[in-house]
Amino acid sequence: MIHLVAVPFSDPAGGARAVDALLKAPRHPRLEVELIAMVEPLRPGKVAVFVSAERAERDARAAAARWLAELGQRLERAHVPYRSSVAVGPVTRTLHALGERREFACLLVADPASSPWRSWLRHAALRSAQPAITFVP
């Protein structure tokens, strides 16, 4: 049976911290990783006049694809099988949905170092999660 670890992240630095922590820890012999780039296309204030919702989502997905490619290369160099996806929408909703998926052995979540409020929201979203949760500082 595989040992599937989810690595959800909303910024490249957080994703890198989580992947680095995963690679430094002792590994399960059947480890597989699911990288999940969480993006929420925003168009604050007057930006909405110049940027359509479709364009904002397309740009957010493109950024997420770049983040996933970089982290995927790290896992490939370490010979860790992985898959990746982009989750569009509020981070708390995505984290809550991931916490309900039973196929994960663990969720490895990097706390956003610059924002204690966002950290609290993530903890709250994962309060009822079924798999083990590891927060990376």
C-alpha positions as CSV (number, residue, x, y, z in Angstrom):
1,M,0.0,0.0,0.0
2,I,1.3,3.5,-0.9
3,H,2.0,6.1,1.7
4,L,0.4,9.2,0.0
5,V,1.4,12.6,1.5
6,A,-0.4,15.7,0.4
7,V,1.5,19.0,0.2
8,P,-0.9,21.8,-0.2
9,F,0.6,25.3,-0.5
10,S,-0.4,28.8,-1.5
11,D,3.0,30.3,-2.2
12,P,6.3,29.0,-3.6
13,A,8.3,29.6,-0.4
14,G,5.8,27.6,1.7
15,G,5.7,24.8,-0.8
16,A,9.5,24.7,-0.8
17,R,9.7,24.6,3.0
18,A,7.2,21.7,3.1
19,V,9.0,19.7,0.3
20,D,12.4,20.3,2.0
21,A,10.9,19.1,5.3
22,L,9.5,16.0,3.6
23,L,12.8,15.2,1.9
24,K,14.8,15.6,5.2
25,A,12.6,13.3,7.2
26,P,12.9,9.5,7.2
27,R,10.9,8.2,4.2
28,H,8.3,5.5,4.0
29,P,9.4,2.9,1.4
30,R,6.2,3.5,-0.7
31,L,6.1,7.3,-0.4
32,E,4.2,9.2,-3.0
33,V,3.5,12.9,-2.9
34,E,0.6,14.9,-4.2
35,L,1.5,18.6,-4.6
36,I,-1.5,20.9,-4.5
37,A,-1.0,24.5,-5.5
38,M,-3.8,26.5,-4.0
39,V,-4.6,29.8,-5.8
40,E,-7.3,32.3,-5.4
41,P,-7.4,34.7,-8.3
42,L,-7.9,38.2,-6.9
43,R,-9.0,41.4,-8.6
44,P,-9.0,44.0,-5.8
45,G,-10.3,47.5,-6.2
46,K,-9.7,49.1,-9.5
47,V,-7.8,46.1,-10.9
48,A,-11.2,44.6,-11.7
49,V,-11.7,47.3,-14.3
50,F,-8.5,46.2,-16.2
51,V,-8.3,42.5,-15.5
52,S,-11.2,40.1,-16.2
53,A,-12.0,37.2,-13.9
54,E,-10.9,34.8,-16.7
55,R,-7.5,36.6,-17.0
56,A,-7.0,36.6,-13.3
57,E,-7.7,32.9,-13.1
58,R,-5.4,32.1,-16.1
59,D,-2.6,34.1,-14.5
60,A,-3.0,32.4,-11.2
61,R,-3.0,29.0,-12.8
62,A,0.1,29.9,-14.8
63,A,1.9,30.9,-11.6
64,A,0.8,27.7,-9.9
65,A,2.1,25.6,-12.8
66,R,5.5,27.3,-12.4
67,W,5.6,26.6,-8.7
68,L,4.6,22.9,-9.3
69,A,7.3,22.5,-11.9
70,E,10.0,23.7,-9.6
71,L,8.8,21.5,-6.7
72,G,8.3,18.6,-9.0
73,Q,12.0,18.8,-10.1
74,R,13.1,18.6,-6.4
75,L,11.0,15.5,-5.9
76,E,12.3,13.9,-9.1
77,R,15.9,14.5,-8.1
78,A,15.1,12.7,-4.8
79,H,13.4,9.9,-6.8
80,V,10.1,10.5,-5.0
81,P,7.0,9.7,-7.2
82,Y,4.5,12.6,-7.3
83,R,1.5,14.0,-9.0
84,S,0.4,17.6,-8.9
85,S,-2.7,19.7,-9.3
86,V,-4.0,23.3,-9.0
87,A,-6.9,24.0,-6.7
88,V,-8.6,27.3,-7.5
89,G,-10.7,29.0,-4.8
90,P,-10.5,29.9,-1.2
91,V,-7.6,28.2,0.6
92,T,-9.6,27.3,3.7
93,R,-12.2,25.5,1.5
94,T,-9.4,23.6,-0.3
95,L,-7.8,22.6,3.0
96,H,-11.1,21.5,4.4
97,A,-11.8,19.3,1.4
98,L,-8.2,17.8,1.5
99,G,-8.8,17.0,5.2
100,E,-11.8,14.9,4.3
101,R,-9.9,12.7,1.8
102,R,-9.1,9.4,3.3
103,E,-6.4,8.3,0.9
104,F,-3.9,10.6,2.4
105,A,-1.6,9.3,5.1
106,C,-0.6,12.8,6.0
107,L,-1.1,16.4,5.1
108,L,2.2,18.4,5.2
109,V,1.2,22.1,5.4
110,A,3.6,25.0,5.6
111,D,2.5,27.8,7.9
112,P,2.6,31.2,6.1
113,A,5.4,32.8,8.1
114,S,4.4,36.4,7.3
115,S,0.7,36.1,8.3
116,P,-0.4,34.7,11.7
117,W,-4.1,35.4,10.7
118,R,-3.7,33.1,7.6
119,S,-2.0,30.5,9.8
120,W,-5.0,30.5,12.2
121,L,-7.4,30.1,9.3
122,R,-5.5,27.1,8.0
123,H,-5.5,25.5,11.4
124,A,-9.2,26.1,11.8
125,A,-9.9,24.6,8.3
126,L,-8.0,21.5,9.2
127,R,-9.4,21.0,12.7
128,S,-11.6,18.1,11.6
129,A,-9.1,16.5,9.2
130,Q,-8.9,12.7,9.2
131,P,-5.3,12.2,8.1
132,A,-2.4,13.2,10.3
133,I,-1.4,16.9,9.9
134,T,2.1,18.2,10.1
135,F,2.7,21.9,10.1
136,V,6.0,23.1,8.8
137,P,7.2,26.4,10.4
